[in-house]
């Protein structure tokens, strides 16, 4: 039977990966919506439509700080687990441990993006 700590490590690594992707996805969506709003203004579209798109953009922008908080929390949990369970990686070849460290590095980059 696999060590339950390995299972928890996989779960926490997955959470960090998912929340990081979510944050980048919202950032990308916000950028696309900004471009769409600008295009609508240039084309002289209806003010009501532009206003509604602005509201959608604001909702998207509100999600980014929420995802950032989740990413910081999940990264902290994963980091502390890596420190506490360092004995799992005594030979330096535990795949889950290596994957978790790589995901933490990626998360640090994602946290820099606002």
C-alpha positions in Angstrom: 0.0 0.0 0.0 1.3 3.4 -0.9 2.3 5.8 1.9 -0.7 8.1 2.7 1.7 11.1 2.9 2.6 10.5 -0.8 -1.2 10.7 -1.6 -1.5 14.0 0.3 1.6 15.3 -1.5 0.0 14.5 -4.9 -3.3 16.2 -3.8 -1.6 19.4 -2.6 0.6 19.5 -5.7 -2.6 19.2 -7.8 -4.3 22.0 -5.9 -1.3 24.3 -6.5 -1.3 23.4 -10.2 -5.0 23.9 -10.6 -5.2 27.2 -8.8 -2.2 28.5 -10.7 -3.8 27.6 -14.0 -7.1 29.2 -12.9 -5.3 32.5 -12.1 -3.6 32.6 -15.4 -6.8 31.7 -17.2 -8.7 34.6 -15.5 -5.8 37.0 -16.4 -5.9 35.9 -20.1 -9.7 36.2 -20.1 -9.5 39.7 -18.7 -7.0 40.7 -21.3 -9.3 39.3 -24.1 -12.3 41.2 -22.7 -10.4 44.5 -22.5 -9.5 44.1 -26.2 -13.1 43.2 -27.1 -14.4 46.3 -25.2 -11.9 48.5 -27.0 -12.9 47.0 -30.4 -16.6 47.5 -29.5 -15.9 51.2 -28.7 -14.0 51.7 -32.0 -16.8 50.2 -34.0 -19.3 52.4 -32.2 -21.4 49.5 -30.7 -24.3 50.2 -28.4 -23.4 51.8 -25.1 -25.5 49.3 -23.2 -23.5 46.3 -24.7 -20.2 48.0 -23.9 -21.4 48.7 -20.3 -22.4 45.0 -19.9 -19.0 43.8 -21.2 -17.4 46.2 -18.7 -19.3 44.5 -15.9 -18.2 41.1 -17.1 -14.7 42.4 -17.1 -15.0 43.7 -13.6 -16.3 40.3 -12.4 -13.3 38.6 -14.1 -10.9 41.0 -12.5 -12.3 40.4 -9.1 -11.5 36.7 -9.4 -7.8 37.2 -9.9 -7.0 38.4 -6.3 -9.1 35.5 -5.0 -7.2 33.0 -7.1 -3.9 34.7 -6.0 -4.9 34.2 -2.3 -5.8 30.6 -2.9 -2.5 30.1 -4.7 -0.5 31.6 -1.9 -2.3 29.5 0.7 -1.9 26.2 -1.3 1.7 26.9 -2.0 2.3 27.5 1.7 0.7 24.3 2.6 2.7 22.4 0.0 5.9 24.0 1.0 5.4 23.2 4.7 4.5 19.6 3.8 7.7 19.3 1.8 9.7 20.5 4.8 7.8 18.2 7.3 7.9 15.1 5.1 11.5 15.6 3.8 12.2 12.0 4.9 10.1 10.7 2.0 12.8 12.0 -0.4 15.8 10.6 1.4 17.2 9.1 -1.8 16.3 12.2 -3.8 14.3 10.2 -6.3 10.8 10.4 -5.1 8.8 11.4 -8.2 6.0 13.1 -6.3 8.5 15.1 -4.2 10.3 16.3 -7.3 7.0 17.2 -9.0 5.9 19.1 -6.0 9.1 21.1 -5.9 8.8 21.9 -9.6 5.2 23.0 -9.1 6.2 25.3 -6.3 8.7 27.0 -8.5 6.1 27.4 -11.2 3.6 28.8 -8.6 6.2 31.4 -7.5 6.3 32.6 -11.1 2.5 32.7 -11.3 2.3 34.7 -8.1 4.5 37.4 -9.6 2.0 37.9 -12.4 -0.8 40.3 -11.3 
